[in-house]
């Protein structure tokens, strides 16, 4: 569960919580020290989780079940830096992770109907551009 609140001028506090018993009890994860608006978040396995903030893209990863968080590296090609801005929740695909960056609220590149697809082969620390995908192709 991700809790955010105290929004002021497009800034807010965010805390991620984990449960290991179907929601009976919850444990707070470490603070990411991010104040941008949270866009997406979750875990792809028991230890590996992601939080996406703002429109930079700014993504934090944990590989220890939320005990610590660190920024990931997303290698956005120069021609897409002003287009693909907001990171969605990564997903596992075989032996790699896939991440989509969308265009945010006002994206109009190709009618706002495409996203950038990025691949990580190191469990989410580094991401490289793969290709453009249609929003309905995800």
C-alpha positions in Angstrom: 0.0 0.0 0.0 1.2 3.5 -0.8 0.0 6.4 1.4 0.5 9.9 0.3 -0.8 13.2 1.7 -0.1 16.7 2.8 -0.1 17.9 -0.8 1.1 21.5 -1.2 2.1 23.0 -4.5 2.6 19.7 -6.3 4.6 18.2 -3.4 3.5 15.6 -1.0 4.7 13.1 1.5 4.7 9.4 0.6 5.1 6.2 2.6 5.0 2.7 1.3 3.7 -0.1 3.5 4.1 -3.9 3.2 2.0 -6.8 4.4 3.1 -10.4 4.7 -0.2 -11.7 6.1 -2.9 -10.7 3.6 -3.4 -7.2 5.1 -3.8 -8.1 8.8 -0.7 -6.1 9.7 1.3 -3.5 7.8 5.0 -2.5 8.1 6.3 0.9 7.0 9.2 0.8 4.6 12.2 3.2 4.7 11.6 6.8 3.7 12.6 7.7 0.1 12.9 11.4 1.0 11.0 12.2 -2.2 8.4 15.0 -2.1 7.2 15.0 -5.8 3.8 13.5 -6.4 3.8 9.7 -6.4 2.8 8.3 -9.8 3.0 4.5 -9.4 4.4 1.9 -7.1 4.5 -1.7 -6.1 6.6 -4.8 -5.8 7.5 -7.2 -8.6 8.6 -9.9 -6.1 9.0 -10.2 -2.3 12.1 -7.9 -2.2 12.1 -5.8 -5.3 9.8 -2.8 -5.4 9.5 0.5 -7.2 8.1 4.0 -6.5 7.7 6.5 -9.4 7.6 10.2 -8.6 6.8 13.3 -10.6 7.7 13.7 -14.3 11.4 13.6 -14.5 11.2 10.4 -14.6 12.2 9.8 -11.0 12.1 6.2 -10.0 13.3 4.6 -6.7 14.0 0.9 -6.3 14.3 -1.3 -3.2 15.9 -4.8 -3.4 15.6 -5.5 0.3 11.9 -5.4 0.9 11.8 -1.7 1.5 14.6 -1.4 4.1 16.3 1.0 1.7 15.6 2.8 -1.5 17.8 4.3 -4.2 17.4 6.1 -7.5 17.5 4.1 -10.7 19.2 5.1 -14.0 16.8 5.5 -17.0 18.7 6.1 -20.2 16.2 8.2 -22.1 17.4 9.0 -25.6 17.9 12.7 -26.2 15.0 12.9 -28.8 12.6 11.5 -26.2 13.6 13.4 -23.0 10.8 16.0 -23.3 8.3 13.3 -24.4 8.5 10.3 -22.2 8.2 11.7 -18.7 6.2 9.6 -16.2 7.3 6.1 -15.2 4.6 3.5 -14.7 5.0 0.3 -12.6 7.6 -2.1 -14.0 6.7 -5.7 -14.7 8.6 -8.9 -15.1 8.9 -10.4 -18.5 11.0 -13.6 -18.6 14.5 -12.8 -17.2 14.1 -9.0 -17.5 12.0 -6.2 -16.3 10.0 -3.9 -18.5 9.1 -0.3 -17.8 6.8 2.1 -19.7 7.2 5.8 -19.6 4.1 7.7 -20.6 3.8 11.3 -21.8 2.1 12.7 -18.7 -1.0 14.7 -18.5 -0.4 17.0 -21.5 1.6 14.7 -23.8 0.8 15.2 -27.5 3.6 13.3 -29.3 1.8 11.1 -31.9 -1.5 12.1 -30.4 -0.4 11.1 -26.9 -1.0 7.5 -27.9 2.5 6.1 -27.6 4.8 5.3 -24.6 8.5 4.5 -24.3 9.4 0.9 -23.4 12.5 0.4 -21.4 14.3 -2.8 -20.4 16.3 -3.7 -17.3 18.5 -6.8 -17.1 19.9 -6.0 -13.6 16.6 -6.2 -11.7 15.7 -2.6 -12.1 18.8 -0.5 -11.3 19.5 0.5 -14.9 17.0 0.9 -17.8 17.7 1.2 -21.5 15.3 2.3 -24.2 13.8 -0.5 -26.3 11.2 1.1 -28.5 8.0 3.1 -28.8 4.8 1.2 -28.1 1.2 2.1 -28.6 -0.7 2.7 -25.4 -3.1 -0.2 -26.1 -0.1 -2.6 -26.9 1.4 -2.4 -23.4 
